[in-house]
Amino acid sequence: MLRAPEARDRAAFVELLASPEVHTHLGGPRPREELERELPGTPARWPGSFVVDLDGAMIGQILLRRTAEHHCPAAVGKVDLGYLFLPRAWGRGYATEACATALDWLDGVLPGEPVVLTTQTANTGSMRLAAKLGFTEVERFRAWDAEQWLGRRSDPREAHRAGEPARTPHR
C-alpha cells in the first residue's frame, strides 16, 4: 500500500494538488497549469515520503517530516504527519490504514518519537482520522483564517505498558 514516489505518479500528484475538494481546508488548490509547469518529472524521494498505492495507482500521499517552523510552538521540532487523498479514495478506510502503516514505519525507525498532526477543526474527516490514530488535542489556534487543531500522538509503547492493547501493524 505504501511505496516511494515514482515518475508514473506525476499525473496523480497534479490531480491531487489541483483538486478543489482535496484543498477545501488547505487554502485552496493550485492552478493545474502551474503544477504541470513546475512539478518535476520524477517526484522527490526522502525517508518519510510515501505514495499510497491501490492496485498499482496512486490514491494519496503521506508525509512524515520534522517541523522546523509552525504556527504553534508546541509542534516545532516534532515529526508532523501530513496526508492528502484523492476524493475517490475518501470514506473507504485507506487513510486510516495508510497513516497507521506510516506511523508503524516511523516507530521502527525512531521509536517513541513524538508525532503531531494539524488540521482545521472544520475538517471533520481529518478530526476523526486523528482520533482513530491515537492523536489527542494539545491546543487550538487560529491560522490561515480558520480555527486549527494540533494533536499529538500518544507513544504506543506507553499505551501498551499502561495495559491498553498495542496497535496491530498494517503491513
C-alpha positions in Angstrom: 0.0 0.0 0.0 2.9 2.4 0.7 5.8 3.0 -1.6 8.2 5.6 -2.8 7.0 8.2 -5.3 7.8 7.4 -9.0 7.7 9.2 -12.3 4.4 7.4 -13.1 2.7 9.3 -10.2 3.2 12.7 -11.7 -0.4 13.0 -13.2 -1.9 11.8 -9.9 0.2 14.5 -8.0 -1.1 17.1 -10.3 -4.7 15.9 -9.8 -4.2 15.8 -6.0 -2.7 19.3 -5.8 -5.2 20.9 -8.2 -8.3 19.4 -6.6 -10.7 21.9 -5.1 -12.2 19.1 -2.9 -8.8 18.0 -1.5 -7.9 21.6 -0.7 -11.2 22.7 0.9 -9.4 23.0 4.2 -5.9 23.7 2.9 -6.1 27.2 1.5 -7.4 26.2 -2.0 -6.0 24.3 -4.9 -3.0 25.3 -7.1 -3.7 26.0 -10.8 -3.3 22.9 -12.9 -1.2 24.8 -15.5 1.2 26.0 -12.8 1.6 22.4 -11.4 2.2 21.0 -14.9 4.9 23.5 -15.4 6.6 23.3 -12.0 6.3 19.7 -10.8 9.4 17.6 -11.7 9.1 14.6 -13.9 10.0 12.4 -11.0 8.8 13.4 -7.6 11.4 13.9 -4.9 12.1 11.0 -2.6 13.1 11.1 1.1 12.5 8.9 4.1 9.0 9.5 5.4 7.6 10.4 2.0 5.1 7.8 0.8 2.7 7.3 -2.1 -0.4 5.4 -1.2 -0.9 2.9 -3.9 -4.1 0.9 -4.7 -3.9 -1.7 -7.4 -0.9 0.0 -9.0 -2.3 3.5 -9.0 -1.6 6.4 -6.6 -4.6 7.4 -4.5 -2.8 9.6 -1.9 0.4 10.8 -0.3 1.7 10.6 3.3 4.5 12.8 4.6 6.3 12.4 7.9 8.7 15.3 8.4 10.3 17.2 11.2 8.7 20.6 11.8 11.2 23.4 11.8 8.6 26.2 11.8 4.9 26.1 12.8 2.2 28.5 13.9 2.0 26.6 17.2 5.3 26.4 19.2 4.3 23.0 20.7 4.7 21.5 17.2 8.2 22.8 16.5 10.9 20.1 16.4 8.3 17.3 16.3 7.6 14.9 13.4 4.5 16.1 11.6 2.1 13.7 9.9 0.6 15.1 6.7 -1.7 13.3 4.2 -3.7 14.0 1.1 -6.0 11.6 -0.7 -7.9 11.8 -4.0 -11.7 12.2 -3.4 -12.4 8.8 -5.0 -10.4 7.2 -2.1 -12.3 9.0 0.7 -14.5 7.1 3.1 -13.0 3.7 2.5 -10.6 3.4 5.3 -7.5 3.9 3.1 -6.3 6.9 5.1 -6.5 5.1 8.4 -4.7 2.1 7.1 -2.0 4.0 5.2 -1.3 6.5 8.1 -1.2 3.7 10.6 1.3 1.9 8.4 3.5 5.0 8.0 3.4 5.6 11.8 4.4 1.9 12.3 7.4 2.5 10.0 8.3 5.6 12.0 8.1 3.6 15.2 10.6 1.2 13.8 13.0 3.9 12.7 12.6 6.3 15.6 10.9 4.5 18.5 9.0 6.8 20.8 9.4 9.9 18.5 6.6 12.5 19.2 4.3 13.0 16.3 1.9 15.9 15.7 -0.9 16.5 13.3 -2.5 19.8 12.4 -5.9 20.1 10.8 -8.8 22.6 10.6 -11.5 21.9 13.2 -13.9 22.2 10.3 -12.3 19.2 8.6 -14.4 16.5 10.3 -12.9 13.7 8.3 -9.3 14.6 9.5 -10.5 15.1 13.0 -12.0 11.5 13.0 -8.8 10.2 11.5 -6.7 11.8 14.1 -8.7 10.2 16.9 -8.5 6.8 15.2 -4.8 7.1 15.0 -4.5 8.0 18.7 -3.9 11.7 18.5 -5.2 13.9 21.4 -5.6 17.6 21.4 -2.7 19.8 22.5 -4.3 23.1 21.6 -6.4 25.0 19.2 -5.2 28.1 17.4 -6.1 30.4 14.6 -4.1 30.4 11.4 -4.9 30.6 7.7 -8.2 32.4 8.5 -9.6 29.3 10.3 -9.5 27.5 13.7 -6.8 24.9 13.7 -6.4 21.8 15.8 -3.0 20.5 16.9 -2.9 16.9 18.2 -0.1 14.8 19.5 0.1 11.0 19.2 0.5 9.1 22.4 3.6 7.0 22.5 2.3 3.5 21.5 4.9 1.9 23.9 3.4 3.9 26.8 -0.2 2.8 25.9 1.0 -0.8 25.8 2.7 -0.6 29.2 -0.5 1.0 30.6 -2.4 -2.1 29.7 -4.0 -0.9 26.5 -3.8 -3.1 23.5 -0.9 -2.3 21.2 -1.8 -1.2 17.7 -1.6 -4.0 15.2 0.8 -3.3 12.3 -0.9 -2.9 9.0 1.8 -4.4 6.8 
